[in-house]
Amino acid sequence: MELLQNILVYGILGAIQGFSEPIPISSSGHLVIFKTIFEHLGWKFPTTDITFEVLVNTGSLLAIMFYYRKDIARLFVSFFSYIFKADSRDEKLPDFRYCMLLIVATIPAAIGGVLFNDYIETAFSNVKLVGCTLLITAVFLMLIHKYGYKGKRTKRKLNLWDALRMGCFQLVALLPGISRSGSTITGGMLGGLEQKTARDFSFFMFMPVSLGAIVLKLKDFISSPTLSTLWLPYFIAFIISGVVTYLALQLLFNILNKRKMNYFSLYCLAMGLFALIVL
């Protein structure tokens, strides 16, 4: 009976993580909210468990990398071709420049994650804080809906200030409740980038930061005492997270194209108020 309950709960949380990782409603914030809901139901479940966190984040990361697999392969080849093959530098320069901007964009979150890790971990137990930060996410998304589609600059016009601005938005999104995709896409589109350029750069920024976070927690993951007893619920959550992330990514792009980001803004507003008033 306990195994079935764990499979159900971990499966639900894997789906929540998978859906809310690309969708701009904050995966970390939703895990905090549902942890609190489960506690009210009498289900003692550690959603901040390192093993669970690493597995579902890895599932989401792999799904996003699979979606962008052709672009990742091209950028990887172009980056090293530019460095080691002088005769191809003119051809590879745009992709090499894009990679360098990605490196710049990941610096703020990398530094912030190291310096403020303890404070961030504390925030994961504060559902009222999540309620407030979800309201901030709602504002970001409404700004995209109202003003974000005026930008016309494409990938080739991406510059250093775009990378730094979106990187700072990603730093803010370390707090649970601040959507990483929502905040970084906001930073890009309000800075004058067209939506495809902003969204793609946002998810390429996510990959190294997510991979770094997973690597930093790998030691705790391997030594986790729950891995041997809960491997089946963990594995199910991992699979569900990856599949749902892939589907949610396509849903997000469809809604961005239709200019309907206000749907997510209203949802974050409702969830934020729910966390503040009800929980």
C-alpha positions in Angstrom: 0.0 0.0 0.0 2.8 2.4 0.9 4.6 1.6 -2.4 1.4 2.4 -4.4 1.0 5.7 -2.5 4.7 6.6 -3.2 4.3 5.8 -6.9 1.2 7.9 -7.1 2.7 10.9 -5.2 6.1 10.8 -7.0 4.3 10.3 -10.3 2.2 13.4 -9.7 5.2 15.4 -8.7 7.1 14.2 -11.7 4.3 15.4 -13.9 4.2 18.7 -12.1 7.9 19.2 -12.5 7.8 18.1 -16.2 4.9 20.5 -17.0 6.1 23.5 -15.1 9.8 23.4 -16.1 9.3 24.8 -19.6 5.9 26.4 -18.9 6.4 29.8 -17.2 4.7 28.9 -13.9 7.7 27.9 -11.8 8.4 24.2 -11.3 10.2 24.8 -7.9 7.3 27.0 -6.7 4.7 24.3 -7.6 6.7 21.6 -5.8 6.7 23.7 -2.6 2.9 24.3 -2.9 2.1 20.6 -3.6 4.4 19.6 -0.7 2.3 21.7 1.6 -0.9 20.3 0.1 0.3 16.8 0.7 1.2 17.6 4.2 -2.3 18.9 4.8 -3.5 15.6 3.5 -1.3 13.7 5.9 1.2 12.5 3.3 4.7 13.1 4.7 6.7 13.5 1.5 10.0 15.3 1.1 9.7 17.0 -2.2 13.1 18.7 -1.6 14.7 15.2 -1.4 18.0 15.4 -3.3 17.4 12.1 -5.1 14.0 13.1 -6.4 15.2 16.6 -7.3 18.2 15.4 -9.3 16.2 12.7 -11.2 13.2 14.9 -12.3 15.5 17.8 -13.2 17.6 15.4 -15.2 14.4 14.1 -17.0 13.5 17.7 -17.9 17.0 18.6 -19.0 17.2 15.5 -21.3 13.8 16.3 -22.8 14.8 19.9 -23.6 18.2 18.8 -25.0 16.5 16.2 -27.2 14.2 18.9 -28.6 17.2 21.1 -29.4 19.5 18.2 -30.3 20.3 19.4 -33.9 21.0 22.9 -32.7 23.2 21.6 -29.9 25.2 19.4 -32.3 25.7 22.3 -34.7 26.8 24.7 -32.0 29.2 22.2 -30.5 30.9 21.5 -33.8 31.0 25.2 -34.7 32.5 26.2 -31.4 35.4 23.8 -31.6 35.8 24.3 -35.3 36.2 28.0 -34.8 38.9 27.4 -32.2 40.9 24.7 -34.0 40.3 25.3 -37.7 41.4 28.8 -38.7 40.2 28.4 -42.3 36.5 28.0 -41.2 36.3 30.8 -38.7 34.3 33.2 -41.0 31.7 30.5 -41.5 31.5 29.4 -37.8 31.7 32.9 -36.3 27.9 33.4 -35.8 27.6 30.2 -33.9 30.8 30.7 -31.9 29.6 34.2 -30.9 26.2 32.7 -29.8 28.1 30.2 -27.6 30.1 32.9 -26.0 27.0 34.9 -25.3 25.5 31.8 -23.6 28.6 31.5 -21.4 28.2 35.1 -20.4 24.4 34.6 -19.7 25.0 31.7 -17.3 27.6 33.5 -15.2 25.1 35.4 -12.9 23.1 32.3 -12.0 26.2 30.3 -11.5 27.7 32.8 -9.1 24.4 33.4 -7.3 23.8 29.7 -6.9 27.2 29.3 -5.1 26.9 32.4 -2.9 23.2 32.2 -1.9 22.6 28.4 -1.9 21.7 28.3 1.8 19.2 31.1 1.4 17.7 29.5 -1.6 17.3 26.1 0.2 15.6 28.0 3.1 13.2 29.6 0.6 12.0 26.1 -0.5 10.2 25.7 2.8 8.4 29.0 2.8 5.1 28.7 1.0 4.1 32.3 1.7 7.3 33.5 -0.1 6.3 31.3 -3.1 2.9 32.9 -3.1 4.6 36.4 -3.4 7.0 35.3 -6.0 4.3 33.7 -8.1 2.6 37.1 -8.2 5.9 38.6 -9.5 5.9 35.9 -12.2 2.3 36.9 -13.1 3.5 40.4 -13.6 6.4 39.3 -15.9 4.1 37.3 -18.1 1.5 40.1 -18.4 4.4 42.4 -19.5 5.2 39.9 -22.2 1.6 39.7 -23.3 1.2 43.5 -23.4 4.6 44.8 -24.6 6.8 41.8 -25.4 6.0 41.3 -29.1 7.3 44.7 -30.3 10.9 43.3 -30.5 12.2 42.5 -34.0 15.8 41.6 -33.4 16.7 38.1 -34.5 19.5 35.7 -33.4 22.1 37.5 -35.4 21.3 40.8 -33.6 21.7 39.2 -30.1 24.3 41.2 -28.1 26.2 41.2 -24.9 23.6 43.3 -23.1 20.9 40.9 -24.0 23.0 38.0 -22.5 23.7 39.9 -19.3 20.1 41.1 -18.9 18.7 37.6 -19.4 21.4 36.2 -17.2 20.3 38.5 -14.4 16.7 37.5 -14.8 17.8 33.9 -14.5 19.6 34.7 -11.3 16.4 36.1 -9.8 14.6 32.9 -10.9 16.7 30.9 -8.5 14.0 31.8 -6.0 11.1 29.3 -6.0 8.0 30.8 -7.5 9.9 33.0 -10.0 9.6 31.2 -13.3 13.0 30.7 -15.0 11.6 30.5 -18.5 9.1 33.3 -17.8 11.6 35.7 -16.4 14.3 35.1 -19.0 12.0 35.3 -21.9 10.6 38.5 -20.4 14.1 39.9 -20.2 14.7 39.0 -23.8 11.5 40.1 -25.4 11.2 43.4 -23.5 14.8 44.1 -24.5 13.8 44.0 -28.2 14.3 40.4 -29.2 11.7 38.7 -31.2 10.0 35.9 -29.4 11.7 32.9 -31.1 15.1 34.3 -30.4 14.3 35.1 -26.8 12.7 31.7 -26.1 15.5 29.6 -27.7 18.2 31.6 -26.0 16.3 31.1 -22.7 16.3 27.3 -23.0 19.9 27.2 -24.1 20.8 29.2 -21.0 18.9 26.6 -18.9 21.0 23.7 -20.1 24.4 24.5 -18.6 22.9 25.9 -15.3 20.7 22.8 -14.9 23.6 20.5 -15.7 25.8 22.3 -13.2 23.2 22.0 -10.5 22.8 18.3 -11.1 26.6 17.7 -11.0 26.9 19.7 -7.7 24.2 17.5 -6.1 25.5 14.2 -7.6 27.5 13.2 -4.5 24.4 13.6 -2.3 22.4 11.7 -4.9 24.7 8.7 -4.8 24.8 8.6 -1.0 21.1 9.0 -0.6 19.6 6.4 1.8 16.2 6.5 -0.1 17.6 5.5 -3.5 17.6 1.8 -2.8 14.1 1.8 -1.2 12.3 4.2 -3.5 14.0 3.4 -6.8 10.7 2.5 -8.6 8.8 5.7 -7.7 11.9 7.7 -8.5 12.3 6.0 -11.9 8.6 6.5 -12.7 8.9 10.2 -11.7 12.0 10.5 -14.0 10.2 9.1 -17.0 7.1 11.1 -16.5 9.1 14.3 -16.0 11.0 13.9 -19.2 7.9 13.0 -21.4 5.7 15.8 -19.9 8.6 18.3 -20.3 8.9 17.6 -24.0 5.1 18.0 -24.6 4.9 21.1 -22.4 7.8 22.7 -24.4 5.8 22.4 -27.6 2.7 23.8 -25.8 4.6 26.8 -24.6 5.9 27.6 -28.1 2.4 27.3 -29.5 1.0 29.7 -27.0 3.9 32.1 -27.5 3.1 32.1 -31.2 -0.5 32.8 -30.5 0.4 35.6 -28.1 -1.7 34.2 -25.3 0.8 34.5 -22.4 -1.9 36.2 -20.3 -3.3 32.7 -19.7 -0.2 31.8 -17.7 -0.2 35.2 -16.0 -3.8 34.7 -14.7 -2.9 31.2 -13.6 0.2 32.4 -11.6 -2.0 35.1 -10.1 -4.5 32.6 -8.9 -1.9 30.1 -7.5 0.0 32.9 -5.8 -3.2 34.1 -4.0 -4.0 30.5 -3.2 -0.6 30.0 -1.6 -0.9 33.2 0.4 -4.5 32.9 1.5 -5.4 29.2 1.7 -2.1 27.6 2.5 
